[in-house]
Amino acid sequence: MSENNNTSSDRTELSSQNSSINNPQTSSWFASWFDTKYYHILYKDRDCNEAQFFMDNLTHYLNLPEDSKILDLACGKGRHSVYLNSLGYDVTGADLSENSITEASKSENATLHFKVHDMRDVFEIKYDAIFNLFTSFGYFKNDEDNLTTLKAIRNSLTEYGFACIDFMNVDYVIENLVSQEIKKVDDIDFHIKRYVKDNYIYKEISFEDEGKQFHFTERVQALRLADFERMMEEAEIYLLDIFGNYKLQPFYKNQSERLIMIFK
């Protein structure tokens, strides 16, 4: 997004933001919020070392040859994609956010590519590994879309390929939920409110910038291991292993921070 608020592209983005404000329950909240500069400002300090540590462990566990084709599904600005590519893999990063892909594409090279893509759609190219990381699942309002996404992942894998979904451990998150906080980033005070409602975990984000008020609502379905197992069985997916953190240690329902699932 340009810094000049008089451009037509800015007006389009603000219209999208206002639409999100008027209807925060919309099933496409992620399409508007993830495509703003404020999403990236709020989450700019995500731990890259932790991400790289996880990728090292995951690729070692899967024993992927260096020239493997990897799809980073819902890649955002591509921090995992760039690091995976530095390890020697042929990587494609895909995300619904055009702004994220535009930014990520600045890092493209002969074996690193980015594209705008809806995770519910099958890729024509088959991949040796598909990673869906950092709780980038469960955004849809319709449960059928979750199943469609899993089938798309399955159908985008090579015959011997593996997939990984890195999701939050819902029971741990709810137990440790911080209901309210103020996070100051780049001189913007983000007022954050979290709560659980109708089997969704909500995060309401309010702030003021350049004299304008903004409000966005993140909503992620509270999917537990049993929910994934049910969907995977229906999608004819084989769940191979489950881990509870980025060290790939065992999963414990009430103690693990993450729910990491390896399947094919």
N, C-alpha and C positions, 0 to 999 in steps of 0.2 A: 504494500500500500504506500502510495506517495505521501510525502510529508505535507504536500499542498492540498488543503482541504477544499479547494475550489475545483478540483478535477472531477470529471464525470465518473472515473473509476472509484473515487472516494465516495461519491454520492450513492453509487451502487452498493458499496460495502456498508455504508451507514444504513441504507434501506434494509439490507439483509439483517443488520444488527437490530434495527427497530422491529423487524418482523419477529426475531427471536424474543424480544422483550414482550411483544404483544401476545405471543403464544409460546411460552417456554416449554410447553409439553410436546411441542412438535417433534415428530419422529426424525427430523433432519436437523436437530439442534447442532449436531457435530459439523454439518456442512457450513453453517454460518460462523460458529465460534472458532473452529479450527482454522478458518480461512482469514482470520483477523490478525493484525500485528500484536494485539493485546494477549492473545493466547501464547504467543512465543515470548512475549515479555514476561508474563507471569511464570512461565516454566523454563526460563533461560538458564537457571542454575542446576538443571538436572545433572546428576552425577555421571560424567562420561567415563570415569575410571571404573565405576560399578558396571556400566554397560559393556565396556571392553572385557572386564573380568568374566562377565556372564557369557559373552560370545566365545572367549577362549575356552571356557569349560564346556560349552554346548557343542562347539565344533569338534573338540577333542573327544567328547562322549560319542558323538555320531560317527567319528572316524571318517570325516569327509575328505576325499582327495582334494588337493589344492586347486584344481581346475573345475571344481564342482560349480554348477549353476544354482545360485541361491536367490530366492524371492523374499524380500523384506516387505511383508504385507501390512499396510498402514504404517508407512515408514516415517511419516512426519517430514522433518527437514533432513533426515537421512543420517543421523549420527551412527546408528548401528550399521547401515549400508556401507558408509565410508570406511568404517573400521574393518568390516568383513572383507571388503575389497583390498584393504591393505595387507590382509593375510594371504592374498593370492586368489581369492574366489571371484568368479564371474557373477556379479551381483546386479539384480534389478530391484529398485525401490519403487513401490507403488502406493499411492495415497489418493484419497478423494479430494483433498485440498489443493487447488491449483496454485495458490500462493506458496504452500509448502514445497510443492514439486518445482516451482520456478526457482526457489532458493536452493533446494537440494541439487538441481541440475547444474549449478555452478561448479560442482565437484565431479561432473561426468568425465569419463575417459573411455578408452576402448573396451574396458571390461566392467564399467560401472554406468548404469543407465537408470533414469527415473521416468515414470509416466503416471499420468492421472488415471486412476482406475477404481471402480467400485468393487469391493471385496466379494460381493455376491456373484460376480461374473467370473467365468472360467477363463484362464489364460490359454492362448493358442500354443505357446511354448510350454514345454514340460520342464519342471525343475527338480533337481536332486534333493533340495531341501527348501521348505517354506517356513518362515518364522513370522509369527504374529505376536508382537512383543509389547510389554508395558501396558497391559490391560487395554488392548485395542479391539475388544470384542464385546458383544452384549449391548451395543448402542441402539439397536433397532427396537421399535415399538411392537413389531409383529414377531412372535416367536418363530414363525416359519422362515423369516429372514436369517435367523441364526443357523437353522438347519441348511438353508440354501448356501450360506457361506462355508459351512463345513464340507458340503458336497463339492463346492467349487475348489476348495483347497485339495480335497482328495483327487479330483479330476485334473488338477494342474501339476500333480506329482508324476515323476517317472516311475517305472515299474518298481524300482528299488529305492525310491525316495522316502524321506522322512519329513514330518511336519512337527512344529512345536507351537503351542499356545502358552504364552506367559500371562497369566491372569492373576488378579488379586485373590487372596484367600478371604472370602467374604466373612467368615466367622471371626477371623482375627481383626479385620478392618472394622466391623461393627463394634466389637468389644473395645477397640482402641480409638473410636471415632472422636475427633476433636470437633465439637459442635460449632464453635465460632472462633475466628481469628482474623487479624489484620496483617497482611503481608505487604511490605513496602518494597517495590521494585522500580527502579528508574524514576523516582519521585512520584510514583503512583501508589496510592493506598488501596489495595485490593481487599475489600471486606468479604470474607468467605464464611458461608454458613453451610453446614453439612447435616443431613438427616436421612433416615430410611423411611420409605413410604411405598406401599403396594409392590413390594419385592424389588424395588429399585433403590440404589444409593444415589442421593442427589448432592450436588455441590452448587450452591447459588453464589455467584460472583458479581459484586457491585463495586463500581468505582467511578471517579470523575476524571476526565482528561480534556484539556483545551476547552474548558467551560461547558462540556457536555457530560451528561449522566449516561452510564452504560450498565446494563444488567444482562448476564448470561446464566444459563442453567445447564450444568452437565448432568447427565443421567445415565447410569450404567446398571444394567440388570444384575441383581444379586444372584449370580449363578454359582452353585456349589458343585463339587465333584460329581455328585449323583446326577445333577442336571446335565453335565457334559457327558457322562457315561450313557445316559438315556439317549441324548441326541446323536452321539457317535454310533451307538448301536443301530439307530434308525438310518443313519447315513452310511452304514456298512463300513465303518472306520474301526481300525484295530488300535486300541489304546495300549501302548507298549510299556510305558513307565511314567511315574509321577514323582515330582520333586517339590520340596517346600521352600527352597531359596536358591540364590544364584550360585551357591557352592554345589548345587545338585545333591543336597542332603535329603533324607526322607521327609515326606509330607506328614504333618501332624495337624489334625483338624483345628485345634484350638491354639496352636503355638506357631505354626508356620506363617510367614509373611506373604508368601506367594503360593500359587497353585500352577505348577509348570507341568504340562502334559506333552508327552512325546507319542506320536501316533503315525499311522500310515493307512 
